[in-house]
Amino acid sequence: MFDWVKGLVLWLHDFISEVPIYVAGPAMVLIGALDSSLLSLPEINDYLVVARCYSDPKSVFYFPLFAAAGSVLGCLLLYSIMRRGGQAVMRRRFSAENIARVEKAYARFGFLALAVPALLPPPMPFKIFVATAGALEYPRWRFMLTIMIARSVRYFVEGALAVFYGERVIEFMKVNGLYIVSGVASLVIIGVCVYVVARRVRAPRRSAVEVAEGKAEGVKPGGRRRTNS
C-alpha cells in the first residue's frame, strides 16, 4: 500500500543528492514547507539533508538552511490557520488531553516549549506545538525566529554527522537526539547567563562614568548645569 511512498522517498533521495545546488536548494525549501504544513512525511527533511551533505560534504555549510527555511514557511502556514481558527480547529485535530499538556508546557517553559520539540528529531511530535502556538497567538516574529534557529541547529548537526558517519546518522539521532539537544541547550543557557551577568556588571560602571563626566562638565546630580551668577 505504501510502496509509492517508499518509491517517492528513494527518488527524492537521488534527486536531492545529485542535482545542482540551485535546483536542490529551492526543492528542499518546497519539500520542507509541504512536510511542515499540509503533508506529513516523518524524517523526510532530516533524511534529505543527510543525503545531500553525505554526497556533497561542502554543502554542509549552507544546505541545512534551505531545509530550515522550508520548515519555517510550512510551520507559519499551520500557525496562521490555527491562529484564525483558534481552539475550535485545534480540538478537531488533536485530543483535549494533548492540547492541555502542550498549553501547560507553554505556560511553564515559554519559548523552550517550541524550541526543544523543533530541535528533537522524529518520533518527537511537533505539529501540535506549532498549532498550539497559533491558537494561543504566540508572537509571530518570535515563533519564526525560534523555529529557524532550532531547525538550523538540528539540520547542521545532522549534516555534520553525515559527513563523518554517513547516512546512518538518522538512527544515531533517534537514539542520542535528547543528549545532543541537552548539550546545545546547556550551552545556550550558559551564554545567556554570561550575557545577563556582564550587562548587569557594566550598568553600574556606566552610571559611575556618566556621573563623573557630569561633574567634570559642571552638571549637578539633579541634571541641571551650573550657571555663574
C-alpha positions as CSV (number, residue, x, y, z in Angstrom):
1,M,0.0,0.0,0.0
2,F,2.8,2.4,0.8
3,D,5.2,1.3,-1.9
4,W,4.6,4.5,-3.8
5,V,5.7,6.5,-0.7
6,K,8.9,4.4,-0.4
7,G,9.5,4.9,-4.1
8,L,8.9,8.7,-3.8
9,V,11.4,8.9,-0.9
10,L,14.0,7.0,-2.8
11,W,13.5,9.2,-5.8
12,L,13.8,12.4,-3.7
13,H,17.0,10.9,-2.1
14,D,18.7,10.5,-5.5
15,F,17.3,13.8,-6.8
16,I,18.5,16.0,-3.9
17,S,21.8,14.2,-3.8
18,E,22.7,14.6,-7.5
19,V,21.1,17.9,-8.8
20,P,23.0,21.2,-8.7
21,I,22.5,23.3,-5.6
22,Y,20.5,25.9,-7.4
23,V,17.9,23.2,-8.0
24,A,18.3,21.2,-4.8
25,G,18.0,24.3,-2.6
26,P,14.6,25.6,-3.7
27,A,13.4,22.0,-3.9
28,M,14.4,21.5,-0.3
29,V,12.5,24.7,0.7
30,L,9.4,23.4,-1.0
31,I,9.7,19.9,0.5
32,G,10.3,21.3,3.9
33,A,7.3,23.7,3.6
34,L,4.9,20.9,2.5
35,D,6.1,18.5,5.2
36,S,5.7,21.0,8.0
37,S,2.2,22.1,6.9
38,L,-0.1,20.1,4.7
39,L,1.7,16.8,4.4
40,S,3.3,14.5,7.0
41,L,6.4,12.6,5.9
42,P,8.3,11.9,9.1
43,E,12.1,12.3,8.8
44,I,12.0,13.4,5.2
45,N,13.8,16.7,5.8
46,D,16.4,15.0,8.0
47,Y,16.8,12.2,5.5
48,L,17.3,14.6,2.6
49,V,19.7,16.9,4.5
50,V,21.8,13.9,5.5
51,A,21.7,12.5,1.9
52,R,22.9,15.8,0.4
53,C,25.6,16.5,2.9
54,Y,26.9,13.0,2.6
55,S,27.1,13.1,-1.2
56,D,28.4,16.7,-1.2
57,P,30.3,17.5,2.1
58,K,30.9,21.1,1.3
59,S,27.1,21.7,1.2
60,V,27.0,21.1,5.0
61,F,27.8,24.8,5.4
62,Y,24.7,26.1,3.7
63,F,22.3,23.3,2.6
64,P,20.7,22.9,6.1
65,L,19.5,26.5,5.9
66,F,17.2,25.6,2.9
67,A,15.6,22.8,5.0
68,A,15.2,25.1,8.0
69,A,13.7,27.9,5.8
70,G,11.2,25.5,4.3
71,S,10.2,24.2,7.8
72,V,9.6,27.8,8.9
73,L,7.3,28.5,6.0
74,G,5.3,25.4,6.5
75,C,5.0,25.9,10.2
76,L,4.0,29.5,9.6
77,L,1.1,28.3,7.3
78,L,-0.1,25.9,10.0
79,Y,0.3,28.6,12.7
80,S,-1.7,31.1,10.7
81,I,-4.6,28.6,10.1
82,M,-4.7,27.8,13.8
83,R,-4.5,31.4,14.8
84,R,-7.6,32.2,12.7
85,G,-9.5,29.1,13.7
86,G,-8.4,29.1,17.3
87,Q,-9.4,26.4,19.8
88,A,-12.2,25.1,17.6
89,V,-9.8,23.9,14.9
90,M,-7.3,22.6,17.5
91,R,-9.9,20.4,19.1
92,R,-10.9,18.8,15.8
93,R,-7.3,17.8,15.1
94,F,-5.8,17.0,18.5
95,S,-7.1,15.4,21.6
96,A,-8.1,17.6,24.5
97,E,-5.6,15.9,26.8
98,N,-2.7,16.5,24.5
99,I,-3.7,20.1,24.0
100,A,-3.9,20.7,27.7
101,R,-0.5,19.2,28.2
102,V,1.1,21.4,25.5
103,E,-0.6,24.5,26.8
104,K,0.9,23.8,30.3
105,A,4.3,23.4,28.6
106,Y,4.0,26.9,27.0
107,A,2.8,28.4,30.3
108,R,5.7,26.9,32.2
109,F,8.7,26.9,29.8
110,G,7.8,29.7,27.3
111,F,9.8,29.6,24.1
112,L,11.6,26.3,25.1
113,A,8.2,24.5,24.7
114,L,8.6,25.3,21.0
115,A,12.4,25.2,20.6
116,V,13.0,21.8,22.2
117,P,10.5,19.9,20.0
118,A,11.8,21.7,16.9
119,L,15.3,20.5,17.8
120,L,14.4,16.9,18.5
121,P,14.2,14.5,15.5
122,P,11.2,12.2,15.0
123,P,9.3,10.5,16.5
124,M,9.0,13.6,18.7
125,P,5.6,15.2,17.8
126,F,5.9,18.8,16.7
127,K,2.9,20.0,14.8
128,I,0.8,20.1,17.9
129,F,3.3,22.6,19.4
130,V,3.0,24.7,16.2
131,A,-0.8,24.6,16.2
132,T,-1.0,25.5,19.9
133,A,1.3,28.5,19.3
134,G,-1.1,29.7,16.7
135,A,-4.2,29.1,18.9
136,L,-2.5,30.9,21.8
137,E,-1.5,33.8,19.5
138,Y,2.2,33.3,20.3
139,P,4.1,36.3,18.9
140,R,4.7,35.7,15.2
141,W,8.2,37.0,14.9
142,R,9.4,35.1,18.0
143,F,7.7,32.0,16.6
144,M,9.5,32.2,13.3
145,L,12.9,33.1,14.9
146,T,12.6,30.2,17.4
147,I,11.9,27.6,14.7
148,M,14.5,28.9,12.3
149,I,17.3,28.8,14.9
150,A,16.2,25.4,16.4
151,R,15.8,23.7,13.0
152,S,19.0,25.2,11.7
153,V,20.9,23.8,14.6
154,R,19.2,20.4,14.2
155,Y,20.0,20.2,10.4
156,F,23.5,21.5,10.8
157,V,24.3,18.9,13.4
158,E,22.8,16.1,11.2
159,G,24.7,17.3,8.2
160,A,28.0,17.5,10.0
161,L,27.4,14.0,11.4
162,A,26.6,12.7,8.0
163,V,29.9,13.9,6.6
164,F,31.8,11.8,9.2
165,Y,29.4,8.9,9.9
166,G,27.4,8.5,6.7
167,E,23.6,8.1,6.3
168,R,23.3,6.1,9.4
169,V,23.1,9.4,11.3
170,I,19.3,9.4,11.4
171,E,19.3,6.3,13.6
172,F,22.1,7.9,15.7
173,M,19.9,11.0,16.2
174,K,16.9,8.9,17.2
175,V,19.0,7.3,20.0
176,N,21.1,10.2,21.1
177,G,19.0,13.2,20.0
178,L,17.9,14.1,23.5
179,Y,21.6,14.2,24.7
180,I,22.7,16.3,21.8
181,V,19.8,18.8,22.4
182,S,20.6,18.9,26.1
183,G,24.2,19.8,25.4
184,V,23.2,22.5,22.9
185,A,20.5,23.9,25.3
186,S,23.1,24.0,28.1
187,L,25.5,26.0,26.0
188,V,22.7,28.4,25.1
189,I,21.7,28.8,28.7
190,I,25.3,29.4,29.8
191,G,25.7,32.0,27.1
192,V,22.5,33.8,28.1
193,C,23.6,33.8,31.7
194,V,27.0,35.2,30.9
195,Y,25.4,38.0,28.8
196,V,22.9,38.9,31.6
197,V,25.6,39.0,34.2
198,A,28.0,41.0,32.0
199,R,25.3,43.5,31.3
200,R,24.4,44.0,35.0
201,V,28.1,44.4,35.8
202,R,28.6,47.1,33.1
203,A,25.5,49.0,34.1
204,P,26.9,50.4,37.5
205,R,30.2,51.3,35.8
206,R,28.4,53.1,33.1
207,S,26.4,55.1,35.6
208,A,29.5,56.0,37.6
209,V,31.2,57.2,34.4
210,E,28.2,59.3,33.5
211,V,28.2,60.9,36.9
212,A,31.9,61.6,36.7
213,E,31.5,63.2,33.3
214,G,28.6,65.3,34.5
215,K,30.7,66.6,37.4
216,A,33.5,67.5,35.1
217,E,31.1,69.4,32.9
218,G,29.6,71.2,35.9
219,V,26.3,69.3,35.9
220,K,24.6,68.9,39.3
221,P,23.4,65.4,40.3
222,G,19.8,66.6,39.6
223,G,20.7,67.0,35.9
224,R,21.0,70.9,35.7
225,R,24.2,72.6,34.6
226,R,25.7,75.0,37.0
227,T,25.4,78.6,36.0
228,N,27.6,81.6,37.1
229,S,25.6,84.3,38.8
